């Protein structure tokens, strides 16, 4: 779906932005859930989707399989960016050196 921000404090896989929420519109969620954020509860529909890490040319670098996407029900809880959390991060090996981030497959 495009670029995303990594949030090591987010326990789940993916938190949708408006663009991803619009992409999922009309699909049936697998369940609903509540997330806690900055003092309030965020009601979400949870969708299960196929997920891939892709390069700048949209070519798959790593297939992650099926992951859950949390899509806030209230539009005020949608962020500008897609958030990737620890469920996905725990499947990756990242090399960080301050100048360059590389995904080691």
Buried (B, 14 or more C-beta within 10 A) or exposed (E): BEEBEBBEEBEBBBBBBBEBBEBBEEEEBBEEBEBEEEEEEBBBBBBBBEBEBEEEEEEEEEEBEEBBBBBBEEEEBBEEBBBBBBBBBEBBEEEEEEEEEEEEE
